[in-house]
Amino acid sequence: MSSMSAVSGMGGDTATFQLVAPYWWVTNLGGIVANGIIAARSKKRIAKVTFAVGAAYHVVAAGYAYYAAREAGLGDDAWKWGLQTLAVGTPSARALHRMLQERGVDA
């Protein structure tokens, strides 16, 4: 069983978006939300810094994913890659990178 679900692009046979496995949504998105709640309620600086660094990483990775997908010609699916990467981070960025490598796109 694959950990990703492929979705075909507009009118094409080639998948241009791959949904990452549900456990990534639970662990990574759930983790960043939990981290944010803890940081907001905590008086410790490390909790706030940890959340800020994690959130910043997700934003930067999402920007990269959107840009790379758009530059690779994935059209309307570029925003899906960006949003998924914003939510789950590295698993989505890796899936995009792997898909682009399979297509022979240097990203």
Rosetta constraint file for C-alpha pairs under 8 A:
AtomPair CA 3 CA 20 HARMONIC 6.42 0.50
AtomPair CA 3 CA 21 HARMONIC 4.80 0.50
AtomPair CA 4 CA 18 HARMONIC 6.00 0.50
AtomPair CA 4 CA 19 HARMONIC 5.41 0.50
AtomPair CA 4 CA 20 HARMONIC 4.58 0.50
AtomPair CA 4 CA 21 HARMONIC 5.15 0.50
AtomPair CA 5 CA 18 HARMONIC 5.32 0.50
AtomPair CA 5 CA 19 HARMONIC 4.96 0.50
AtomPair CA 5 CA 20 HARMONIC 6.59 0.50
AtomPair CA 5 CA 21 HARMONIC 7.41 0.50
AtomPair CA 6 CA 15 HARMONIC 5.69 0.50
AtomPair CA 6 CA 16 HARMONIC 7.55 0.50
AtomPair CA 6 CA 17 HARMONIC 5.95 0.50
AtomPair CA 6 CA 18 HARMONIC 4.32 0.50
AtomPair CA 6 CA 19 HARMONIC 6.31 0.50
AtomPair CA 7 CA 15 HARMONIC 5.22 0.50
AtomPair CA 7 CA 16 HARMONIC 6.47 0.50
AtomPair CA 7 CA 17 HARMONIC 5.26 0.50
AtomPair CA 7 CA 18 HARMONIC 5.90 0.50
AtomPair CA 7 CA 19 HARMONIC 7.52 0.50
AtomPair CA 8 CA 12 HARMONIC 6.25 0.50
AtomPair CA 8 CA 13 HARMONIC 6.07 0.50
AtomPair CA 8 CA 14 HARMONIC 5.73 0.50
AtomPair CA 8 CA 15 HARMONIC 3.99 0.50
AtomPair CA 8 CA 16 HARMONIC 5.72 0.50
AtomPair CA 8 CA 17 HARMONIC 6.80 0.50
AtomPair CA 9 CA 13 HARMONIC 7.25 0.50
AtomPair CA 9 CA 14 HARMONIC 6.68 0.50
AtomPair CA 9 CA 15 HARMONIC 5.80 0.50
AtomPair CA 9 CA 16 HARMONIC 5.22 0.50
AtomPair CA 9 CA 17 HARMONIC 7.22 0.50
AtomPair CA 9 CA 74 HARMONIC 7.81 0.50
AtomPair CA 9 CA 77 HARMONIC 7.24 0.50
AtomPair CA 16 CA 74 HARMONIC 6.04 0.50
AtomPair CA 16 CA 77 HARMONIC 6.55 0.50
AtomPair CA 17 CA 77 HARMONIC 6.13 0.50
AtomPair CA 17 CA 80 HARMONIC 7.36 0.50
AtomPair CA 17 CA 81 HARMONIC 6.99 0.50
AtomPair CA 17 CA 96 HARMONIC 7.91 0.50
AtomPair CA 18 CA 95 HARMONIC 7.11 0.50
AtomPair CA 18 CA 96 HARMONIC 7.67 0.50
AtomPair CA 19 CA 84 HARMONIC 7.87 0.50
AtomPair CA 19 CA 92 HARMONIC 7.89 0.50
AtomPair CA 20 CA 24 HARMONIC 6.78 0.50
AtomPair CA 20 CA 25 HARMONIC 7.88 0.50
AtomPair CA 20 CA 91 HARMONIC 7.03 0.50
AtomPair CA 20 CA 92 HARMONIC 6.33 0.50
AtomPair CA 20 CA 95 HARMONIC 7.58 0.50
AtomPair CA 21 CA 25 HARMONIC 7.31 0.50
AtomPair CA 22 CA 26 HARMONIC 6.53 0.50
AtomPair CA 23 CA 27 HARMONIC 6.01 0.50
AtomPair CA 24 CA 28 HARMONIC 5.51 0.50
AtomPair CA 24 CA 29 HARMONIC 7.38 0.50
AtomPair CA 24 CA 88 HARMONIC 6.22 0.50
AtomPair CA 24 CA 91 HARMONIC 7.24 0.50
AtomPair CA 25 CA 29 HARMONIC 5.20 0.50
AtomPair CA 25 CA 30 HARMONIC 6.87 0.50
AtomPair CA 25 CA 87 HARMONIC 7.18 0.50
AtomPair CA 25 CA 88 HARMONIC 5.84 0.50
AtomPair CA 26 CA 30 HARMONIC 5.10 0.50
AtomPair CA 26 CA 31 HARMONIC 7.59 0.50
AtomPair CA 27 CA 31 HARMONIC 5.53 0.50
AtomPair CA 28 CA 32 HARMONIC 6.19 0.50
AtomPair CA 28 CA 87 HARMONIC 7.29 0.50
AtomPair CA 28 CA 88 HARMONIC 5.09 0.50
AtomPair CA 28 CA 89 HARMONIC 7.29 0.50
AtomPair CA 29 CA 33 HARMONIC 6.24 0.50
AtomPair CA 29 CA 87 HARMONIC 5.31 0.50
AtomPair CA 29 CA 88 HARMONIC 5.39 0.50
AtomPair CA 30 CA 34 HARMONIC 6.03 0.50
AtomPair CA 31 CA 35 HARMONIC 5.91 0.50
AtomPair CA 32 CA 36 HARMONIC 6.09 0.50
AtomPair CA 32 CA 51 HARMONIC 7.26 0.50
AtomPair CA 32 CA 54 HARMONIC 7.20 0.50
AtomPair CA 32 CA 55 HARMONIC 7.25 0.50
AtomPair CA 33 CA 37 HARMONIC 6.32 0.50
AtomPair CA 34 CA 38 HARMONIC 6.16 0.50
AtomPair CA 35 CA 39 HARMONIC 6.01 0.50
AtomPair CA 35 CA 47 HARMONIC 7.68 0.50
AtomPair CA 35 CA 50 HARMONIC 7.89 0.50
AtomPair CA 35 CA 51 HARMONIC 5.86 0.50
AtomPair CA 36 CA 40 HARMONIC 6.06 0.50
AtomPair CA 36 CA 48 HARMONIC 7.89 0.50
AtomPair CA 36 CA 51 HARMONIC 5.80 0.50
AtomPair CA 37 CA 41 HARMONIC 6.29 0.50
AtomPair CA 38 CA 42 HARMONIC 5.83 0.50
AtomPair CA 38 CA 47 HARMONIC 7.00 0.50
AtomPair CA 39 CA 43 HARMONIC 7.82 0.50
AtomPair CA 39 CA 44 HARMONIC 7.84 0.50
AtomPair CA 39 CA 47 HARMONIC 4.84 0.50
AtomPair CA 39 CA 48 HARMONIC 4.69 0.50
AtomPair CA 39 CA 50 HARMONIC 8.00 0.50
AtomPair CA 39 CA 51 HARMONIC 6.44 0.50
AtomPair CA 40 CA 48 HARMONIC 7.19 0.50
AtomPair CA 42 CA 47 HARMONIC 6.70 0.50
AtomPair CA 42 CA 48 HARMONIC 7.66 0.50
AtomPair CA 43 CA 47 HARMONIC 7.98 0.50
AtomPair CA 44 CA 48 HARMONIC 6.99 0.50
AtomPair CA 45 CA 49 HARMONIC 6.15 0.50
AtomPair CA 46 CA 50 HARMONIC 5.91 0.50
AtomPair CA 47 CA 51 HARMONIC 6.33 0.50
AtomPair CA 48 CA 52 HARMONIC 6.15 0.50
AtomPair CA 49 CA 53 HARMONIC 6.06 0.50
AtomPair CA 50 CA 54 HARMONIC 6.15 0.50
AtomPair CA 51 CA 55 HARMONIC 5.95 0.50
AtomPair CA 52 CA 56 HARMONIC 5.95 0.50
AtomPair CA 53 CA 57 HARMONIC 6.09 0.50
AtomPair CA 54 CA 58 HARMONIC 6.36 0.50
AtomPair CA 55 CA 59 HARMONIC 6.31 0.50
AtomPair CA 56 CA 60 HARMONIC 6.18 0.50
AtomPair CA 57 CA 61 HARMONIC 5.99 0.50
AtomPair CA 57 CA 89 HARMONIC 7.79 0.50
AtomPair CA 58 CA 62 HARMONIC 5.97 0.50
AtomPair CA 58 CA 85 HARMONIC 6.81 0.50
AtomPair CA 58 CA 86 HARMONIC 4.98 0.50
AtomPair CA 58 CA 87 HARMONIC 7.19 0.50
AtomPair CA 58 CA 88 HARMONIC 7.65 0.50
AtomPair CA 58 CA 89 HARMONIC 5.38 0.50
AtomPair CA 59 CA 63 HARMONIC 6.24 0.50
AtomPair CA 59 CA 86 HARMONIC 5.74 0.50
AtomPair CA 60 CA 64 HARMONIC 6.28 0.50
AtomPair CA 61 CA 65 HARMONIC 6.11 0.50
AtomPair CA 61 CA 82 HARMONIC 7.98 0.50
AtomPair CA 61 CA 85 HARMONIC 6.43 0.50
AtomPair CA 61 CA 86 HARMONIC 6.89 0.50
AtomPair CA 61 CA 89 HARMONIC 6.53 0.50
AtomPair CA 61 CA 90 HARMONIC 7.58 0.50
AtomPair CA 61 CA 93 HARMONIC 6.97 0.50
AtomPair CA 62 CA 66 HARMONIC 6.12 0.50
AtomPair CA 62 CA 81 HARMONIC 7.42 0.50
AtomPair CA 62 CA 82 HARMONIC 4.49 0.50
AtomPair CA 62 CA 83 HARMONIC 6.52 0.50
AtomPair CA 62 CA 84 HARMONIC 7.61 0.50
AtomPair CA 62 CA 85 HARMONIC 4.86 0.50
AtomPair CA 62 CA 86 HARMONIC 4.78 0.50
AtomPair CA 62 CA 89 HARMONIC 7.35 0.50
AtomPair CA 62 CA 93 HARMONIC 7.89 0.50
AtomPair CA 63 CA 67 HARMONIC 6.11 0.50
AtomPair CA 63 CA 82 HARMONIC 6.26 0.50
AtomPair CA 64 CA 68 HARMONIC 5.90 0.50
AtomPair CA 64 CA 82 HARMONIC 7.66 0.50
AtomPair CA 65 CA 69 HARMONIC 5.96 0.50
AtomPair CA 65 CA 78 HARMONIC 7.45 0.50
AtomPair CA 65 CA 81 HARMONIC 5.83 0.50
AtomPair CA 65 CA 82 HARMONIC 5.19 0.50
AtomPair CA 65 CA 85 HARMONIC 6.78 0.50
AtomPair CA 65 CA 93 HARMONIC 6.16 0.50
AtomPair CA 65 CA 96 HARMONIC 7.20 0.50
AtomPair CA 66 CA 70 HARMONIC 6.04 0.50
AtomPair CA 66 CA 78 HARMONIC 5.00 0.50
AtomPair CA 66 CA 79 HARMONIC 5.79 0.50
AtomPair CA 66 CA 80 HARMONIC 7.87 0.50
AtomPair CA 66 CA 81 HARMONIC 5.87 0.50
AtomPair CA 66 CA 82 HARMONIC 4.44 0.50
AtomPair CA 67 CA 71 HARMONIC 6.01 0.50
AtomPair CA 67 CA 78 HARMONIC 7.38 0.50
AtomPair CA 68 CA 72 HARMONIC 6.04 0.50
AtomPair CA 68 CA 78 HARMONIC 7.91 0.50
AtomPair CA 68 CA 107 HARMONIC 6.06 0.50
AtomPair CA 69 CA 73 HARMONIC 6.48 0.50
AtomPair CA 69 CA 74 HARMONIC 5.39 0.50
AtomPair CA 69 CA 75 HARMONIC 7.52 0.50
AtomPair CA 69 CA 77 HARMONIC 7.42 0.50
AtomPair CA 69 CA 78 HARMONIC 4.81 0.50
AtomPair CA 69 CA 81 HARMONIC 7.03 0.50
AtomPair CA 69 CA 96 HARMONIC 7.62 0.50
AtomPair CA 70 CA 74 HARMONIC 5.53 0.50
AtomPair CA 70 CA 75 HARMONIC 5.82 0.50
AtomPair CA 70 CA 78 HARMONIC 5.20 0.50
AtomPair CA 72 CA 100 HARMONIC 7.51 0.50
AtomPair CA 72 CA 105 HARMONIC 6.62 0.50
AtomPair CA 72 CA 107 HARMONIC 7.83 0.50
AtomPair CA 74 CA 78 HARMONIC 5.81 0.50
AtomPair CA 76 CA 80 HARMONIC 7.72 0.50
AtomPair CA 77 CA 81 HARMONIC 6.43 0.50
AtomPair CA 78 CA 82 HARMONIC 6.32 0.50
AtomPair CA 79 CA 83 HARMONIC 6.12 0.50
AtomPair CA 80 CA 84 HARMONIC 5.97 0.50
AtomPair CA 81 CA 85 HARMONIC 5.98 0.50
AtomPair CA 81 CA 92 HARMONIC 7.24 0.50
AtomPair CA 81 CA 93 HARMONIC 7.95 0.50
AtomPair CA 81 CA 96 HARMONIC 7.38 0.50
AtomPair CA 82 CA 86 HARMONIC 6.11 0.50
AtomPair CA 83 CA 87 HARMONIC 6.30 0.50
AtomPair CA 84 CA 88 HARMONIC 6.10 0.50
AtomPair CA 84 CA 89 HARMONIC 7.51 0.50
AtomPair CA 84 CA 92 HARMONIC 6.37 0.50
AtomPair CA 85 CA 89 HARMONIC 4.54 0.50
AtomPair CA 85 CA 90 HARMONIC 6.96 0.50
AtomPair CA 85 CA 91 HARMONIC 7.65 0.50
AtomPair CA 85 CA 92 HARMONIC 5.05 0.50
AtomPair CA 85 CA 93 HARMONIC 6.05 0.50
AtomPair CA 88 CA 92 HARMONIC 6.42 0.50
AtomPair CA 89 CA 93 HARMONIC 6.45 0.50
AtomPair CA 90 CA 94 HARMONIC 5.92 0.50
AtomPair CA 91 CA 95 HARMONIC 6.19 0.50
AtomPair CA 92 CA 96 HARMONIC 6.21 0.50
AtomPair CA 93 CA 97 HARMONIC 6.11 0.50
AtomPair CA 94 CA 98 HARMONIC 6.00 0.50
AtomPair CA 95 CA 99 HARMONIC 6.12 0.50
AtomPair CA 96 CA 100 HARMONIC 6.13 0.50
AtomPair CA 97 CA 101 HARMONIC 6.14 0.50
AtomPair CA 97 CA 107 HARMONIC 7.08 0.50
AtomPair CA 98 CA 102 HARMONIC 6.27 0.50
AtomPair CA 99 CA 103 HARMONIC 6.37 0.50
AtomPair CA 100 CA 104 HARMONIC 6.19 0.50
AtomPair CA 100 CA 105 HARMONIC 5.08 0.50
AtomPair CA 100 CA 106 HARMONIC 7.09 0.50
AtomPair CA 100 CA 107 HARMONIC 7.08 0.50
AtomPair CA 101 CA 105 HARMONIC 5.60 0.50
AtomPair CA 101 CA 106 HARMONIC 6.79 0.50
AtomPair CA 101 CA 107 HARMONIC 7.97 0.50
